[in-house]
Amino acid sequence: MTADGTKLQGVVLNEDSFTVQMLDTREQLHSFEKSKLRSYEKTRESLMPAYDAKTLPDKDLKDLIAFLLAASLQGGGK
């Protein structure tokens, strides 16, 4: 949590004893001096939502996997 009370979530890109750089969930880059943060917590918990068969039915999941496989075999569309 920043000094002004803003709470951010994201991925730590770089960290040393004094600073931390992170990419938040909106893909914005942030750099902080640790001494100026109100709090700082790292977790190993994934930011990806848990898979739920109700959200993505089995047929849609299979279609998605087939699409990703085809795209990877074609060089990812590049």
N, CA and C of each residue as an Amber inpcrd file, in Angstrom:
protein
   234
   0.8540000  -1.1740000   0.0000000   0.0000000   0.0000000   0.0000000
   0.8990000   1.2360000   0.0000000   0.5720000   2.1670000  -0.8820000
   1.3810000   3.3830000  -0.9830000   1.0940000   4.3160000   0.1940000
   1.8960000   5.3340000   0.3220000   1.7390000   6.2950000   1.4140000
   0.3670000   6.9680000   1.3980000  -0.2250000   7.1420000   0.1970000
  -1.5410000   7.7860000   0.1160000  -2.7000000   6.7940000   0.2470000
  -2.3880000   5.5180000   0.5310000  -3.4250000   4.5190000   0.7560000
  -3.8380000   3.7180000  -0.4590000  -3.1870000   3.9290000  -1.5970000
  -3.5120000   3.1790000  -2.8040000  -2.9860000   1.7540000  -2.6780000
  -3.8610000   0.7890000  -2.9510000  -3.4660000  -0.6140000  -2.9040000
  -3.3420000  -1.1230000  -4.3330000  -2.1870000  -1.7060000  -4.6520000
  -1.9280000  -2.2180000  -5.9950000  -1.6510000  -3.7110000  -5.9330000
  -2.0360000  -4.4040000  -6.9980000  -1.6960000  -5.8080000  -7.1720000
  -0.9940000  -5.9400000  -8.4980000  -0.0440000  -6.8580000  -8.5690000
   0.6420000  -7.0620000  -9.8250000   1.7970000  -8.0200000  -9.6720000
   2.7110000  -7.9390000 -10.6230000   3.8730000  -8.8130000 -10.6790000
   5.1210000  -7.9890000 -10.4220000   5.9510000  -8.4540000  -9.4910000
   7.2220000  -7.7770000  -9.2140000   8.1810000  -8.0760000 -10.3640000
   8.6950000  -7.0330000 -10.9810000   9.6410000  -7.1810000 -12.0860000
  11.0830000  -7.1070000 -11.6080000  11.3100000  -6.2660000 -10.6040000
  12.6610000  -6.0610000 -10.0960000  12.5630000  -5.5840000  -8.6580000
  13.5040000  -6.0140000  -7.8620000  13.4880000  -5.6150000  -6.4500000
  14.9100000  -5.6540000  -5.9100000  15.2240000  -4.6580000  -5.0900000
  16.4790000  -4.6790000  -4.3460000  16.1650000  -4.3080000  -2.9030000
  17.1480000  -4.0180000  -2.1260000  16.9310000  -3.7070000  -0.7090000
  16.1340000  -2.4290000  -0.4830000  16.1420000  -1.5220000  -1.4520000
  15.5350000  -0.2060000  -1.2560000  14.3230000   0.0790000  -2.1320000
  14.2390000  -0.5800000  -3.2900000  13.1690000  -0.2620000  -4.2420000
  12.4920000  -1.5310000  -4.7540000  11.3110000  -1.3360000  -5.3120000
  10.5940000  -2.4270000  -5.9700000   9.9030000  -1.8530000  -7.2050000
  10.0150000  -2.5750000  -8.3160000   9.3240000  -2.2000000  -9.5400000
   8.3080000  -3.2920000  -9.8450000   7.0890000  -2.8700000 -10.1660000
   6.0480000  -3.8480000 -10.4330000   5.1960000  -3.4390000 -11.6160000
   4.5840000  -4.4310000 -12.2400000   3.6270000  -4.2390000 -13.3110000
   2.2690000  -4.5970000 -12.7290000   1.3510000  -3.6140000 -12.6910000
   0.0560000  -3.8790000 -12.0710000  -0.8700000  -4.6320000 -13.0220000
  -2.0690000  -4.9390000 -12.5610000  -3.0100000  -5.7330000 -13.3450000
  -3.5380000  -4.9910000 -14.5660000  -3.2880000  -3.6980000 -14.6500000
  -3.6630000  -2.9090000 -15.8390000  -2.4680000  -2.6590000 -16.7470000
  -1.3740000  -3.3850000 -16.4890000  -0.1310000  -3.3070000 -17.2490000
   0.5430000  -1.9420000 -17.1500000   0.3720000  -1.2730000 -16.0020000
   1.0550000  -0.0130000 -15.7240000   2.2910000  -0.3200000 -14.8840000
   3.4140000   0.2700000 -15.2460000   4.6570000   0.0620000 -14.5240000
   4.7460000   1.0410000 -13.3550000   5.1270000   0.5400000 -12.1780000
   5.2730000   1.3660000 -10.9780000   6.6400000   1.0920000 -10.3560000
   7.2320000   2.1120000  -9.8050000   8.4930000   1.9960000  -9.0890000
   8.3390000   2.6950000  -7.7410000   8.7100000   2.0110000  -6.6790000
   8.5370000   2.5480000  -5.3280000   9.8060000   2.4140000  -4.5130000
  10.0240000   3.3880000  -3.6520000  11.0300000   3.2450000  -2.6080000
  10.3320000   2.5240000  -1.4650000  10.8960000   1.4220000  -1.0160000
  10.2470000   0.6080000   0.0150000   9.9940000   1.4050000   1.2870000
  10.9020000   2.3130000   1.6330000  10.7580000   3.0910000   2.8650000
   9.5570000   4.0360000   2.8230000   9.0530000   4.3240000   1.6200000
   7.9160000   5.2350000   1.4910000   6.5830000   4.5100000   1.3350000
   6.6150000   3.1800000   1.3690000   5.3810000   2.4080000   1.2830000
   4.7900000   2.2140000   2.6760000   3.4770000   2.2840000   2.7640000
   2.7960000   2.0420000   4.0370000   2.9110000   0.5590000   4.3990000
   2.7660000  -0.3110000   3.4080000   2.9660000  -1.7460000   3.6050000
   3.3620000  -2.3660000   2.2680000   3.9520000  -3.5520000   2.3420000
   4.4360000  -4.2440000   1.1610000   4.3300000  -5.7320000   1.4370000
   3.5780000  -6.4330000   0.5970000   3.3720000  -7.8600000   0.8090000
   3.5260000  -8.6010000  -0.5100000   4.3300000  -9.6520000  -0.4920000
   4.4740000 -10.5010000  -1.6670000   3.7650000 -11.8240000  -1.3710000
   3.1180000 -12.3520000  -2.4010000   2.4290000 -13.6210000  -2.2480000
   2.7210000 -14.4970000  -3.4510000   2.6230000 -15.7860000  -3.2710000
   2.8310000 -16.7260000  -4.3710000   1.4920000 -17.0970000  -5.0180000
   0.4280000 -16.4900000  -4.5510000  -0.9070000 -16.7590000  -5.0820000
  -1.0400000 -16.1730000  -6.4940000  -1.5830000 -16.9530000  -7.3960000
  -1.7480000 -16.5190000  -8.7810000  -2.7920000 -15.4200000  -8.8880000
  -2.5680000 -14.4720000  -9.7970000  -3.5480000 -13.4360000 -10.0770000
  -4.6200000 -13.9180000 -11.0540000  -4.3780000 -15.0570000 -11.6710000
  -5.3580000 -15.6200000 -12.6010000  -6.5570000 -16.1500000 -11.8100000
  -7.7620000 -15.9040000 -12.3160000  -8.9350000 -16.4420000 -11.6300000
  -8.9380000 -17.9700000 -11.7140000  -9.5320000 -18.5890000 -10.7090000
  -9.6250000 -20.0430000 -10.6940000 -10.5420000 -20.5100000 -11.8180000
 -10.1970000 -21.6350000 -12.4130000 -11.0330000 -22.1940000 -13.4830000
 -12.3360000 -22.7020000 -12.8780000 -13.4210000 -22.4180000 -13.5500000
 -14.7390000 -22.8660000 -13.1160000 -15.4940000 -23.3560000 -14.3470000
 -15.8980000 -24.6060000 -14.3400000 -16.5890000 -25.1960000 -15.4860000
 -17.8790000 -24.4540000 -15.8190000 -18.4670000 -23.7580000 -14.8490000
 -19.6880000 -22.9920000 -15.1100000 -19.3670000 -21.7470000 -15.9490000
 -18.1930000 -21.1900000 -15.7370000 -17.7820000 -19.9990000 -16.4610000
 -17.3440000 -20.3430000 -17.8810000 -16.6270000 -21.4490000 -18.0240000
 -16.1260000 -21.8810000 -19.3210000 -16.4870000 -23.3490000 -19.5090000
 -17.5940000 -23.6050000 -20.1990000 -18.0250000 -24.9920000 -20.4050000
 -16.9480000 -25.8250000 -21.1070000 -17.0330000 -27.1330000 -20.9360000
 -16.0380000 -28.0620000 -21.4600000 -15.8150000 -27.8760000 -22.9630000
 -16.8690000 -27.7000000 -23.7340000 -16.7290000 -27.5220000 -25.1840000
 -15.9410000 -26.2510000 -25.4950000 -16.2430000 -25.1650000 -24.7970000
 -15.5200000 -23.9110000 -25.0300000 -14.0500000 -24.0410000 -24.6440000
 -13.7790000 -24.7510000 -23.5650000 -12.3920000 -24.9750000 -23.1480000
 -11.6400000 -25.7500000 -24.2220000 -12.2600000 -26.7980000 -24.7620000
 -11.6230000 -27.5900000 -25.8210000 -11.3900000 -26.7320000 -27.0640000
 -12.3680000 -25.8860000 -27.4100000 -12.2030000 -24.9840000 -28.5590000
 -11.0380000 -24.0180000 -28.3450000 -10.9280000 -23.4920000 -27.1350000
  -9.8420000 -22.5730000 -26.8100000  -8.4870000 -23.2580000 -26.9150000
  -8.3910000 -24.4670000 -26.3860000  -7.1330000 -25.2150000 -26.4520000
  -6.7690000 -25.5030000 -27.9050000  -7.7460000 -25.9030000 -28.7120000
  -7.4960000 -26.1810000 -30.1310000  -7.0000000 -24.9200000 -30.8410000
  -7.6160000 -23.7840000 -30.5410000  -7.1960000 -22.5210000 -31.1430000
  -5.7570000 -22.1850000 -30.7550000  -5.4340000 -22.3040000 -29.4760000
  -4.0820000 -21.9820000 -29.0200000  -3.0470000 -22.9230000 -29.6200000
  -3.3850000 -24.1960000 -29.7340000  -2.4650000 -25.1450000 -30.3560000
  -2.2310000 -24.7880000 -31.8250000  -3.3020000 -24.4880000 -32.5410000
  -3.1660000 -24.1280000 -33.9520000  -2.3330000 -22.8590000 -34.1050000
  -2.5800000 -21.8800000 -33.2480000  -1.8360000 -20.6150000 -33.3120000
  -0.3530000 -20.8460000 -33.0170000  -0.0580000 -21.7190000 -32.0490000
   1.3540000 -21.9630000 -31.7010000   2.0680000 -22.7090000 -32.8210000
   1.3550000 -23.5930000 -33.5230000   1.9650000 -24.3230000 -34.6510000
   2.2070000 -23.4040000 -35.8420000   1.4410000 -22.3270000 -35.9280000
   1.5960000 -21.3610000 -37.0230000   2.5160000 -20.2050000 -36.6360000
   3.1610000 -20.2980000 -35.5040000   4.0690000 -19.2410000 -35.0640000
   3.3510000 -18.1230000 -34.3290000   2.1970000 -18.4140000 -33.7460000
   1.4700000 -17.4250000 -32.9470000   0.8650000 -16.3090000 -33.7520000
   0.6930000 -16.4980000 -35.0540000   0.0680000 -15.4760000 -35.8680000
   1.0270000 -14.3790000 -36.2910000   2.3150000 -14.5870000 -36.0950000
   3.3130000 -13.5710000 -36.4540000   3.7310000 -13.7000000 -37.8980000
